[in-house]
Amino acid sequence: MTKASNLEQKFRCDDIENIILLCEASGFRFHAHLTQEDIYLDSRAGSRLKIRLIDGRETELIIYARPEVNGPRKSDYFRLPLGGGNKEMIKALTSAIGVIGRVRKERTVYYDGTVRINIDRVRRLGSFVELEAELDRGARKDRALRDLKATRSALGLSGKDALSCSYIDLFGGKKLRSSSSKRLGSPVD
């Protein structure tokens, strides 16, 4: 299991081909192209809970909490690989907890030093860019914020296009109350 934190910001972006060109022209490092499906479960603890299937191979359970604000926001999360028996685990979790929705997307990932750039084509929603700067491994929040803003500037992303919610919310999924005062750690502290 991985426990980590990052500083992130998401933007609606109608011209992701231009974002890819800017990534390449700026020397950002290509990492991967992935097909993902997120199955959002009905979490009642003020955090999000989802199963992520990647390219039909990898499967993990992700739990995260973050405030729903347009600017850069801290996200605390756990990632738990589900390993063998994925179909049985998915069936057990979705049956026991309930599903509020599914999000399918094509994700292209680049890195700009400490910032991960997720370029998403979300089925039935459109295109988005999500910037994530890791806060674990000694990274300071002020440096992460500076790196995030520099990457945002290099890609020409505008604050007017910033989003404060998860993709599932854009589909009209169950809106959870803000988790800005809650952190993942012990059950709810």
N, C-alpha and C positions, 0 to 999 in steps of 0.2 A: 504494500500500500504506500502511496506517495501522498504526503501532506505538504502543501505549498501555498504561496500567495503570489499574486501578481497585481500590477496596475494595468488596467485595460480601458480601452475606449472603442466603441463601435460606430461606424458611419454607413449610411445608405450611400451607394455609389453607382451611378448609371453607366459609367465608362470604365469598367474594370480592365479592359484591354489597355487603356492608357496607364492605369496603375501598374500593370505588369511591365509595360515599357519603361515607366519611371523607376521601378525596382531594378530592372536590368541595367538601365543607363546610370543609376546611382551606385552600382556595384553591390547591391544587396544580394545575398547568397540564396539561390533556389534550394529548397529543402525537399519538397514532395508535392505530389498531386494526389488527393485522396477523395474517395467517395465515402460519405458518412451518413449514418442515420442515427438520430437521437430520439430515444423513446422517453418522453417526460412522464415521470411517475407522480402520483398525487401525494406530495409531501406536505405535511401539516406543521412542520417545525419551524417555518419561516425561512427555510433554505430551499434550494432546488435540488432535485434528485432525478438523474437521468441515466439511462443505459446508452452507451455509444457503441455502435457497430461500425467498424472501419473496413471498407473494401470487402465486407463479408468474411473477414478473417479475424481481426482483433476485436475483442469485446471488453468493455470496462464499465464499471459503475462509477459515476461522478456525482459528488455531492458538493455544492458550492453555495456560498452566501456572499452577497454584495449589495450595496445600496443601488437604487434605481435612479441615477442622476445622469445628465447628459455629458458631463465632463469626465475626465479620467477618474476611475473609481477602483478602490482596492477590492480584490476578490480573494477570499480564502477558500481553498478547495481540497478535497480528497479525491484521489483516483485509485480505484481498486480493480486490478485485472481479474476478470471472471474465469480465465483459463478454460480447461476442458469442461464439457457439459454446458456450454453456452446456451443451447436451446432450452435445456431443462431449467437452468437458472433464470433465463428471461421469462419463461412461462410461469415459474413460481413467483417471481417478483411482480410481474404484471397482474397475475391473478390475486395475489395477496394485497397489493397496494393500490392497484388501479392505474390506468393510463389516462392522462389528460390530453395527449397528442403526440404526433410524430413530426419530426423535421428532417427532410432529406436535402443534402447539399453536396456540391462538388467544391472542394477546398484546395486552393493552391497556397503553399506556404513558402515564404521567404524570411530571411533573417537580416536584420540591420544591427549588427553588433549584439546588443542585449535585448533587442526588440524583435518579437515574432510578428510577422505580418500575415494574417489570414485573409485571403481573398476568396469570398464565398459567393457561389451561385446557388441560391436557395430556391428549391422547387416551389412554384406558385407565389413567391414573395419578391424575387428580384436579386439584385447584386449588392454586396456589402463588403466593407473592409473592417477588420478588427485588429487592433494593435494591442499587443500584450508584452509588458516588461516584467520579467521575473523579479520578485522581492526576496526570494530565499537565497541561501548561500551567501549571506553577508551583503547583498545588494541594498543600498539605502534608498528610501522613498524619494528623496530629493533628486538623486541621480536618475532613478527610474523615470520620474516625471520629466526631467530634462530630456532624456533619451526618447521618451514617448512623444514629446512635443516636437523634437527635431525631426523624427520620422514622419510625423503628421505633416509638418511643414514641407519636407522633401517630396511628399506624395501629393501635396496640394489639397489635403482634406479640409473641409470647411466645418466650423462649429455648427453651422445651421443644419448640417446633415447628420449631426451626432444623434445617437439613439440611447435611450435610458433603459431599455428592456431587452428581454431575451427574444429569440425568434418565435418561440411558442406564443408569446404575448401578441405578436403581430398577426398571428392566426386567430386571435380572440380566445386563446387558452386561458385557463384559470390564472388570474393575476394574484400573486402572493404579496403579502404586505412587505414593506421594505425591511431588509435584514441588516441595516446599517449598524444597529446596536448589538447585533449577534455575531458571534464568531464560531467557526467550527473548531472543535477541540474536544472538550468533554461534551456530553450529550447536548446541552444547551447552556452556555455560560454567559 
